[in-house]
Amino acid sequence: MSRGLSERRSCSLIGISRSSYRYRARPREDDAELVSRLRTIAKKPHKTRYGYRRALAELRRAGLVVNHKRVHRLWRLAGLTQPRRRRKKRSKPESGMPRAATRPNEVWTYDFIHDACFGGRKLKMLTVVDEFTRECLAIEVATSLRSERVIAVLRRLFEERGGPEYIRSDNGPEFIAELIRRWLKERSLETIYITPGHPWENAHEESFNGRFRDECLNMEVFSNVAEARVVIEQWRRHYNEERPHSSLGYRAPAEFLEAWLADQQLETRDMGLPHSGSPDAGQEQERGQSHEPCPHPYDHPARRSGRTPAEPCLPAGQRQPYNRRRNDGKRSGPTAPAKPGSHHYAWYS
């Protein structure tokens, strides 16, 4: 417009509307309060490496309803963005993870990670993770960890929460030692050793070790082994109970496990079977019998999806009409007579 062109002509030449040209940003009054809360989250211990997604999960956990795009914009304007790690380019793996976990306490994985104290004393840490819940079961810190010490850690975990069905590891000398293999075989545990040079077959453990180093080891300076044990144990509890996990819907492993157990009890109750906490569960196991089926499928309660079980087919040679649901939601009995020429009835044969 400095060249004598009108506003209409100028906007038409550059391809924008006049309303966009006249737009002036109007910051929200509550942006300052939200930025203050984001800065508070970023300064908390064990949360300095959080990104805006985990900060958003913290805000929503506190009951604040906020849009993720707004949090992202304010997070960047406040200068809280963390440097992005450059990942190494690797060839695409031909095989995935063998024996993926489908329930808690089914597959454990363990590995070693190394660090050092301020004075140069070496630290060696054994990490044990449940692959399904992503829960860190233990982090053993010492200057040296041999097979006997690994067995002691596993024995303690077995006494506290029972043993898994499978345990995954790489081919390190502590894991393939005859002593630990014999000890695991005595407890009917099947070992899964990844293929040498294929770290993606132990992806959950590698991912946890990356988070552990980035959020704890790289952020702390240990003066001795005792201090390292205290600080690392505090971070482990924070990881299990508070830290939002992206693969768990930005829930902490403890929250995910609690929700999974509640869903399992709900599904068991919907199927008409006694769950582990009901008084009828022990009697049912003693009899070794299952509940009798419902007399009619619509007497069965609807599932969590809101749908009811399908009408069962009758044995071969028997035919029985049943009336479909009417528009008002009512349904007559299964033995209602079929009207001649009506298409509101189906026949099973």
C-alpha positions as CSV (number, residue, x, y, z in Angstrom):
1,M,0.0,0.0,0.0
2,S,3.0,2.3,0.2
3,R,3.1,2.2,-3.6
4,G,-0.3,3.8,-3.9
5,L,-2.3,0.5,-4.0
6,S,-5.5,0.0,-2.1
7,E,-5.9,-2.4,0.7
8,R,-8.2,-4.6,-1.4
9,R,-5.8,-4.7,-4.3
10,S,-2.7,-5.4,-2.1
11,C,-4.5,-8.3,-0.3
12,S,-5.6,-9.8,-3.6
13,L,-2.1,-9.7,-5.0
14,I,-0.5,-11.6,-2.0
15,G,-3.4,-13.9,-1.6
16,I,-4.8,-13.1,1.9
17,S,-8.1,-11.8,3.1
18,R,-8.5,-8.3,4.5
19,S,-9.7,-9.7,7.8
20,S,-6.4,-11.5,8.1
21,Y,-4.4,-8.4,7.3
22,R,-6.3,-6.4,9.9
23,Y,-6.0,-9.1,12.6
24,R,-4.2,-8.1,15.8
25,A,-3.3,-10.7,18.4
26,R,-5.0,-10.3,21.7
27,P,-3.2,-12.3,24.5
28,R,-5.4,-14.1,27.0
29,E,-5.4,-12.7,30.5
30,D,-4.8,-16.1,32.1
31,D,-1.7,-16.9,30.0
32,A,0.6,-15.5,32.6
33,E,-0.9,-17.8,35.3
34,L,-0.5,-20.8,33.0
35,V,3.1,-19.9,32.2
36,S,3.8,-19.6,35.9
37,R,2.5,-23.1,36.5
38,L,4.5,-24.5,33.6
39,R,7.7,-23.0,35.0
40,T,6.9,-24.5,38.4
41,I,6.6,-27.9,36.8
42,A,9.8,-27.5,34.9
43,K,11.8,-26.5,38.1
44,K,10.6,-29.5,40.2
45,P,13.1,-32.2,41.0
46,H,13.2,-35.1,38.5
47,K,11.1,-33.0,36.1
48,T,13.7,-30.7,34.6
49,R,13.8,-32.9,31.4
50,Y,10.1,-32.9,30.9
51,G,8.6,-31.8,27.6
52,Y,5.4,-30.0,27.0
53,R,3.4,-33.2,26.7
54,R,4.3,-34.5,30.1
55,A,3.8,-31.0,31.5
56,L,0.3,-31.1,30.0
57,A,-0.3,-34.5,31.6
58,E,0.7,-33.0,35.0
59,L,-1.8,-30.1,34.5
60,R,-4.6,-32.4,33.5
61,R,-3.8,-34.6,36.5
62,A,-4.3,-31.6,38.7
63,G,-7.8,-31.0,37.2
64,L,-7.0,-28.2,34.7
65,V,-8.8,-28.4,31.4
66,V,-6.4,-26.9,28.7
67,N,-5.7,-27.4,25.1
68,H,-2.5,-29.1,24.1
69,K,-1.8,-26.5,21.4
70,R,-2.0,-23.7,23.9
71,V,0.4,-25.5,26.2
72,H,2.8,-26.1,23.4
73,R,2.7,-22.4,22.3
74,L,3.3,-21.1,25.9
75,W,5.9,-23.7,26.6
76,R,8.0,-22.5,23.6
77,L,7.4,-18.8,24.4
78,A,8.6,-19.4,28.0
79,G,11.8,-20.9,26.7
80,L,11.2,-24.3,28.4
81,T,11.9,-26.4,25.3
82,Q,14.6,-29.0,25.8
83,P,17.2,-29.7,23.1
84,R,16.1,-32.5,20.9
85,R,18.3,-35.5,20.9
86,R,19.7,-36.6,17.5
87,R,19.1,-40.2,17.0
88,K,21.5,-42.4,15.1
89,K,20.2,-43.7,11.8
90,R,20.0,-47.5,11.9
91,S,18.8,-50.0,9.4
92,K,15.2,-51.2,9.8
93,P,15.1,-54.4,11.9
94,E,13.9,-57.5,10.1
95,S,12.4,-59.1,13.2
96,G,10.4,-57.6,16.1
97,M,10.5,-58.3,19.7
98,P,10.1,-62.1,20.5
99,R,7.5,-63.0,23.1
100,A,5.8,-59.6,23.8
101,A,4.1,-59.3,27.2
102,T,0.3,-59.4,27.4
103,R,-0.2,-59.0,31.2
104,P,1.7,-57.9,34.3
105,N,4.3,-60.1,35.8
106,E,4.6,-62.2,32.6
107,V,7.9,-60.9,31.1
108,W,10.6,-59.2,33.0
109,T,13.8,-57.7,31.4
110,Y,17.0,-56.8,33.1
111,D,20.3,-55.1,32.0
112,F,23.3,-53.2,33.4
113,I,24.0,-49.5,33.1
114,H,27.3,-47.8,34.1
115,D,28.2,-44.4,35.6
116,A,30.8,-42.9,37.9
117,C,31.0,-40.8,41.1
118,F,32.5,-37.4,41.3
119,G,35.8,-38.8,42.4
120,G,36.0,-41.3,39.5
121,R,34.8,-44.4,41.4
122,K,32.9,-46.6,38.9
123,L,29.2,-47.4,39.4
124,K,27.4,-50.4,38.0
125,M,23.6,-50.6,38.2
126,L,21.2,-53.5,37.6
127,T,17.8,-52.4,36.3
128,V,14.8,-54.8,36.3
129,V,11.6,-53.8,34.4
130,D,8.2,-55.3,33.9
131,E,7.6,-55.1,30.1
132,F,3.8,-54.8,30.3
133,T,3.4,-52.1,32.9
134,R,6.8,-50.5,32.3
135,E,7.3,-50.5,36.1
136,C,10.9,-50.4,37.3
137,L,11.0,-53.2,39.9
138,A,14.5,-52.6,41.2
139,I,17.7,-50.7,40.6
140,E,20.7,-52.3,42.4
141,V,23.6,-49.9,42.7
142,A,27.2,-51.1,43.5
143,T,30.7,-51.0,42.3
144,S,30.7,-54.6,41.1
145,L,27.7,-56.9,40.4
146,R,28.4,-60.5,39.8
147,S,26.0,-63.4,39.2
148,E,25.6,-64.1,42.9
149,R,24.4,-60.5,43.4
150,V,22.1,-60.7,40.5
151,I,20.5,-63.8,42.0
152,A,20.1,-62.1,45.3
153,V,18.2,-59.2,43.7
154,L,15.9,-61.6,41.7
155,R,15.3,-63.7,44.9
156,R,14.2,-60.6,46.7
157,L,11.8,-59.6,43.9
158,F,10.4,-63.2,43.7
159,E,9.6,-63.1,47.4
160,E,7.9,-59.7,47.2
161,R,5.8,-60.1,44.0
162,G,6.3,-63.6,42.7
163,G,8.3,-64.7,39.7
164,P,7.5,-64.0,36.0
165,E,7.1,-66.7,33.3
166,Y,9.9,-65.3,31.1
167,I,12.9,-63.1,31.7
168,R,14.7,-61.3,28.9
169,S,18.3,-60.2,28.7
170,D,21.2,-59.7,26.4
171,N,24.2,-62.1,26.3
172,G,26.3,-60.5,29.0
173,P,28.6,-62.7,31.1
174,E,26.5,-62.2,34.2
175,F,23.3,-63.3,32.5
176,I,24.6,-66.4,30.6
177,A,26.7,-67.7,33.6
178,E,25.9,-71.3,34.5
179,L,25.1,-70.3,38.1
180,I,22.2,-68.0,37.2
181,R,20.9,-70.2,34.4
182,R,20.7,-73.1,36.7
183,W,19.0,-71.0,39.4
184,L,16.4,-69.8,36.9
185,K,15.8,-73.3,35.6
186,E,15.1,-74.6,39.1
187,R,12.3,-72.1,39.4
188,S,10.8,-73.1,36.0
189,L,11.6,-69.7,34.4
190,E,12.2,-69.5,30.7
191,T,15.1,-67.2,29.6
192,I,14.9,-65.2,26.4
193,Y,18.3,-64.1,25.1
194,I,18.3,-61.5,22.4
195,T,20.3,-62.0,19.2
196,P,23.8,-60.4,19.5
197,G,23.8,-57.0,17.8
198,H,19.9,-56.7,17.9
199,P,19.2,-54.3,20.8
200,W,15.7,-53.7,19.4
201,E,14.7,-57.2,20.7
202,N,15.1,-55.7,24.2
203,A,13.4,-52.4,23.3
204,H,11.7,-51.8,26.7
205,E,14.9,-52.2,28.7
206,E,16.9,-50.0,26.3
207,S,14.2,-47.3,26.4
208,F,14.1,-47.3,30.2
209,N,17.9,-47.1,30.4
210,G,17.8,-44.1,28.1
211,R,15.2,-42.3,30.3
212,F,17.2,-43.3,33.4
213,R,20.4,-41.8,32.1
214,D,18.8,-38.7,30.6
215,E,16.6,-37.8,33.6
216,C,18.7,-39.0,36.5
217,L,22.3,-39.9,35.9
218,N,23.0,-37.0,33.6
219,M,21.3,-34.5,36.0
220,E,23.0,-35.7,39.3
221,V,26.5,-35.7,40.7
222,F,27.2,-38.5,43.2
223,S,29.9,-38.1,45.8
224,N,29.8,-41.8,46.9
225,V,27.9,-45.0,46.4
226,A,25.6,-44.5,49.4
227,E,24.4,-41.1,48.0
228,A,23.9,-42.7,44.6
229,R,21.6,-45.4,46.1
230,V,19.4,-42.9,47.8
231,V,19.0,-40.5,44.9
232,I,18.4,-43.3,42.4
233,E,15.8,-45.0,44.6
234,Q,14.0,-41.6,44.9
235,W,14.0,-41.3,41.1
236,R,12.7,-44.9,40.7
237,R,9.7,-44.2,42.9
238,H,9.0,-41.0,41.0
239,Y,9.2,-42.9,37.7
240,N,6.7,-45.6,38.9
241,E,4.3,-43.4,40.8
242,E,4.3,-39.9,39.2
243,R,6.1,-39.7,35.8
244,P,3.7,-39.8,32.9
245,H,4.6,-42.5,30.4
246,S,3.9,-41.8,26.7
247,S,3.2,-45.5,25.8
248,L,0.7,-45.8,28.7
249,G,-1.5,-42.9,27.7
250,Y,0.6,-40.4,29.7
251,R,-0.1,-42.3,32.9
252,A,2.4,-43.5,35.5
253,P,3.1,-47.2,35.6
254,A,1.3,-47.5,39.0
255,E,-1.8,-45.7,37.6
256,F,-1.8,-47.9,34.5
257,L,-1.6,-51.1,36.6
258,E,-4.4,-50.0,38.8
259,A,-6.6,-49.2,35.8
260,W,-5.8,-52.5,34.1
261,L,-6.7,-54.5,37.2
262,A,-10.0,-52.6,37.5
263,D,-10.8,-53.4,33.8
264,Q,-10.1,-57.0,34.4
265,Q,-12.4,-57.2,37.4
266,L,-15.1,-55.4,35.3
267,E,-14.8,-57.8,32.4
268,T,-14.8,-60.8,34.7
269,R,-18.0,-59.5,36.4
270,D,-19.6,-58.9,33.0
271,M,-18.9,-62.4,31.9
272,G,-20.7,-63.8,35.0
273,L,-17.5,-65.3,36.5
274,P,-16.3,-64.6,40.1
275,H,-13.3,-62.4,40.3
276,S,-10.4,-63.1,42.6
277,G,-11.8,-60.8,45.4
278,S,-15.4,-62.2,45.5
279,P,-16.5,-64.7,48.2
280,D,-17.7,-67.1,45.5
281,A,-14.3,-67.3,43.8
282,G,-12.9,-69.9,46.2
283,Q,-16.0,-72.1,46.2
284,E,-16.0,-72.0,42.4
285,Q,-12.3,-73.1,42.2
286,E,-13.0,-76.0,44.7
287,R,-15.9,-77.3,42.6
288,G,-13.9,-77.0,39.4
289,Q,-17.0,-75.9,37.5
290,S,-18.0,-72.7,35.7
291,H,-21.2,-70.8,36.1
292,E,-24.2,-72.0,34.2
293,P,-25.0,-70.0,31.2
294,C,-27.8,-67.4,31.4
295,P,-31.2,-68.6,30.3
296,H,-31.5,-65.9,27.7
297,P,-28.8,-63.7,26.2
298,Y,-30.7,-60.5,26.9
299,D,-30.9,-61.4,30.6
300,H,-27.1,-61.0,30.6
301,P,-25.8,-57.5,31.5
302,A,-24.5,-55.4,28.6
303,R,-20.8,-55.2,28.1
304,R,-18.7,-52.0,28.6
305,S,-19.2,-51.2,24.9
306,G,-23.0,-51.0,25.5
307,R,-23.7,-54.0,23.3
308,T,-25.4,-57.2,24.4
309,P,-24.3,-60.7,23.4
310,A,-25.6,-62.1,20.2
311,E,-28.6,-64.5,20.0
312,P,-27.2,-68.1,20.2
313,C,-27.9,-70.5,17.3
314,L,-30.1,-73.5,17.9
315,P,-28.9,-77.0,17.3
316,A,-29.3,-78.5,13.9
317,G,-32.8,-79.6,13.1
318,Q,-34.5,-77.2,15.4
319,R,-36.1,-73.9,14.2
320,Q,-37.3,-71.1,16.4
321,P,-38.4,-67.6,15.4
322,Y,-37.3,-64.6,17.4
323,N,-38.5,-61.1,17.1
324,R,-36.0,-58.3,16.5
325,R,-35.9,-55.2,18.8
326,R,-38.6,-52.7,18.0
327,N,-38.0,-49.0,17.5
328,D,-39.2,-48.3,21.1
329,G,-36.5,-50.6,22.5
330,K,-38.9,-53.3,23.7
331,R,-38.7,-56.9,22.7
332,S,-41.3,-59.7,22.9
333,G,-40.5,-63.2,23.9
334,P,-38.5,-65.6,21.7
335,T,-41.5,-67.7,21.1
336,A,-43.7,-64.9,19.7
337,P,-45.6,-66.1,16.6
338,A,-44.3,-64.8,13.3
339,K,-46.7,-62.7,11.2
340,P,-47.3,-63.9,7.7
341,G,-45.4,-61.7,5.2
342,S,-43.5,-59.8,8.0
343,H,-39.8,-59.1,7.5
344,H,-39.2,-58.3,11.2
345,Y,-38.4,-62.0,12.0
346,A,-35.3,-64.1,11.4
347,W,-35.0,-67.8,11.5
348,Y,-32.2,-69.9,12.8
349,S,-31.8,-73.4,11.4
